[in-house]
Amino acid sequence: MYREARENLSNRPWRVDDLNEFAEAWLSNYDKSQKREQYKVPYRRAMIFVDNAGADVVLGMLPLARELLKGGCDVVLAANTLPAINDITCSELQGLVSKASEICPIIKAARSAAVSAQRTNLGKVPPPLGVMPRSSSATSLKHLSEFK
């Protein structure tokens, strides 16, 4: 499935192509002498919109989220509430993350912290430390992505 998808990709540069900048930012703190667990990603919070179901989530988005978590980044996974063709829904994503947390201690720790934070904040995802809310809706994607 992935081999076929890779064969059908158009050549770079793509219409929106920030891959080089992303790779440079991601690898700027990488030191080969350090253990991977000590690697620090250059982001405080990442929002990943997960739309396709199946292998895209399991082999793509969850490993990316795990690497960001390992580097000390807060990760927000977002999905549609209602299903569309081949899309994962929010409730399905929650179940998948719950199952993944049973076998991955990194995802388990992040999920536990998220559940605790949501309970403390009346079901809302809190902003990162040092960021004050700009609106009354802490559940909006715009709010979660804003940093002062």
C-alpha positions as CSV (number, residue, x, y, z in Angstrom):
1,M,0.0,0.0,0.0
2,Y,2.7,2.5,1.0
3,R,5.0,1.4,-1.9
4,E,2.2,2.2,-4.4
5,A,1.5,5.5,-2.7
6,R,5.1,6.5,-2.8
7,E,5.3,5.6,-6.5
8,N,2.4,7.9,-7.3
9,L,3.8,10.9,-5.5
10,S,4.7,13.9,-7.6
11,N,8.3,15.1,-7.5
12,R,9.3,17.9,-5.2
13,P,8.8,20.8,-4.8
14,W,5.1,20.3,-4.1
15,R,2.6,23.1,-4.1
16,V,3.1,23.5,-0.4
17,D,6.5,22.1,0.5
18,D,7.9,23.0,3.9
19,L,9.7,19.6,4.3
20,N,13.2,21.1,4.2
21,E,12.4,23.7,6.9
22,F,10.7,21.1,9.0
23,A,13.6,18.7,8.7
24,E,16.1,21.5,9.6
25,A,14.1,22.5,12.7
26,W,13.6,18.9,13.7
27,L,17.2,17.9,13.4
28,S,18.7,21.2,14.6
29,N,18.9,19.9,18.2
30,Y,20.0,16.4,17.3
31,D,23.3,15.3,18.7
32,K,24.5,11.8,17.7
33,S,26.4,11.5,21.0
34,Q,23.1,11.7,22.9
35,K,20.6,8.9,23.4
36,R,17.4,9.3,21.5
37,E,15.5,9.6,24.7
38,Q,17.4,12.8,25.5
39,Y,16.6,14.4,22.1
40,K,14.7,17.6,22.4
41,V,12.3,18.6,19.6
42,P,12.1,22.3,18.8
43,Y,8.4,22.5,19.4
44,R,6.3,23.1,22.6
45,R,3.1,21.7,21.3
46,A,2.1,19.9,18.0
47,M,-1.4,19.6,16.7
48,I,-1.8,16.6,14.4
49,F,-5.1,16.3,12.5
50,V,-5.7,12.6,11.9
51,D,-8.1,12.0,9.1
52,N,-7.4,8.8,7.3
53,A,-8.1,5.5,9.1
54,G,-6.1,2.3,9.1
55,A,-2.4,2.1,8.3
56,D,-2.1,5.9,8.0
57,V,-2.9,6.3,11.7
58,V,-1.2,3.2,13.0
59,L,2.0,3.4,10.9
60,G,2.1,7.2,10.4
61,M,0.5,9.5,12.9
62,L,0.9,7.5,16.1
63,P,4.7,7.0,15.5
64,L,5.1,10.7,14.7
65,A,3.2,11.7,17.8
66,R,5.3,9.2,19.8
67,E,8.6,10.8,18.5
68,L,7.3,14.3,19.4
69,L,6.4,13.1,22.9
70,K,9.8,11.5,23.3
71,G,11.3,14.8,22.5
72,G,9.3,16.7,25.2
73,C,6.6,18.1,23.0
74,D,2.9,18.2,24.0
75,V,0.8,16.5,21.3
76,V,-2.8,17.2,20.5
77,L,-4.4,14.6,18.2
78,A,-7.5,15.9,16.4
79,A,-10.1,14.0,14.4
80,N,-13.5,14.6,12.9
81,T,-16.6,14.0,15.1
82,L,-18.6,12.4,12.3
83,P,-17.2,9.8,9.8
84,A,-16.4,10.5,6.2
85,I,-15.1,8.0,3.6
86,N,-12.0,6.2,5.1
87,D,-11.7,8.7,8.0
88,I,-11.1,7.9,11.6
89,T,-13.5,9.6,14.0
90,C,-12.7,11.2,17.4
91,S,-14.2,8.3,19.3
92,E,-12.3,5.7,17.2
93,L,-9.1,7.7,17.7
94,Q,-9.6,7.7,21.5
95,G,-10.0,3.9,21.4
96,L,-6.9,3.5,19.3
97,V,-4.8,5.7,21.6
98,S,-6.2,3.8,24.6
99,K,-5.1,0.4,23.0
100,A,-1.7,1.9,22.0
101,S,-1.2,3.1,25.6
102,E,-1.5,-0.6,26.7
103,I,1.7,-1.5,24.8
104,C,3.7,1.8,24.6
105,P,4.8,3.5,27.9
106,I,5.4,6.8,26.2
107,I,1.8,7.0,24.8
108,K,0.5,5.7,28.1
109,A,2.2,8.5,30.1
110,A,1.0,11.1,27.7
111,R,-2.6,9.8,27.7
112,S,-2.7,9.6,31.5
113,A,-1.4,13.2,31.7
114,A,-4.1,14.3,29.1
115,V,-6.9,12.6,30.9
116,S,-5.8,14.2,34.2
117,A,-5.5,17.6,32.7
118,Q,-9.0,17.3,31.1
119,R,-10.5,16.3,34.4
120,T,-8.8,19.3,36.1
121,N,-10.0,21.7,33.4
122,L,-13.6,20.5,33.1
123,G,-13.1,18.5,30.0
124,K,-11.1,21.2,28.1
125,V,-7.5,20.8,26.9
126,P,-5.5,23.4,28.8
127,P,-3.1,25.8,27.1
128,P,0.6,25.1,27.4
129,L,2.3,26.5,30.5
130,G,2.8,30.3,30.3
131,V,0.1,30.8,27.7
132,M,-3.0,32.6,28.7
133,P,-6.3,31.9,26.9
134,R,-7.3,34.5,24.3
135,S,-10.9,33.4,24.2
136,S,-13.3,31.7,26.4
137,S,-13.3,28.5,24.4
138,A,-10.3,26.3,25.4
139,T,-11.5,23.6,23.1
140,S,-11.1,25.4,19.8
141,L,-8.2,24.4,17.6
142,K,-7.3,28.0,17.0
143,H,-6.9,28.6,20.8
144,L,-4.8,25.4,21.2
145,S,-2.4,26.5,18.5
146,E,-1.8,30.1,19.7
147,F,1.2,31.1,21.6
148,K,2.1,34.5,23.0
